[in-house]
C-alpha cells in the first residue's frame, strides 16, 4: 500500500511572516489528517522559522532545490544538503521544470542533486515531465523515459526506495490546463513500467509518483482515483491554507 503524499510548492512566493502564518493556519486545518503525508516547500529564507512553527505537527518541510556540492566551501549563493537539514527539512524538490528551463538543471545536474540529497538523508521529490511541443509531437513518453534514465543514473534499488517522483507536464503548470486523470494515469503507468523494467518490480510497486500541474480542490479527487497516482505536487492552490487543506483532505470533499 502506497501512502499518498500531498505536497505544496510555494515557489518564490511568501516572506518569512507570510510563510509562518500560512503554515500555522494549515496546521490547524489538517491536525486530524492521517490518510496522507503532507509536505510544504517554502522559499529558503522561510524554511527555519516555518519548520520551527510546525514542530510536532503532521506537516513536513521541503526545500525547493539544493546544491550539487556536498562539502562546505566557496560556492557563493549555493545551499547544501546539511544546511537544508539544519533548517528543519526532511524533503527536497529536485529538477522542477522551472529550474530545468531557467537555471540550467539538466538531467546530469538533477542526478548529482539526487545523490547529494540522499547523502544527507533528505527525501528527494524528483520532477519530470514533457513540454507541450513534445506532447503534441507524440514524444511525451520518450522524453520522460530519457529524463528517468539520465536523472536516476547509477542509483540502486535501495536509493529508489527513498525517492518520490513527481510527474509535472510543463504545459499544465500554472496554466489552469490540468492533464485529464486519464492522461496523467497513462504517464504514471508508463513511469512505473520503466522503473519496473530498469530497476525492479518491487521498487516500482512501492515507489510513489505524484502528479503536478494545475491541481485544485475541484480536480484532486478524480486524479487520486487513478491507480498509479499517489499524490500531488501543488503550486498555486497550495499558497492559501484553505484551498491547500481542501486538497489534502480530498477524501472528504
Ligand atoms: P501549479 O499547481 O500552479 O500549476 O504548479 C504546479 C507546480 O509547478 C508544482 O511544483
Boltz pocket constraint, residues with backbone or C-beta under 6 A from the ligand:
constraints:
  - pocket:
      binder: B
      contacts: [[A, 9], [A, 96], [A, 168], [A, 172], [A, 173], [A, 174], [A, 175], [A, 176], [A, 212], [A, 213], [A, 214], [A, 215], [A, 233], [A, 234], [A, 235], [A, 236], [A, 237]]
      max_distance: 6.0
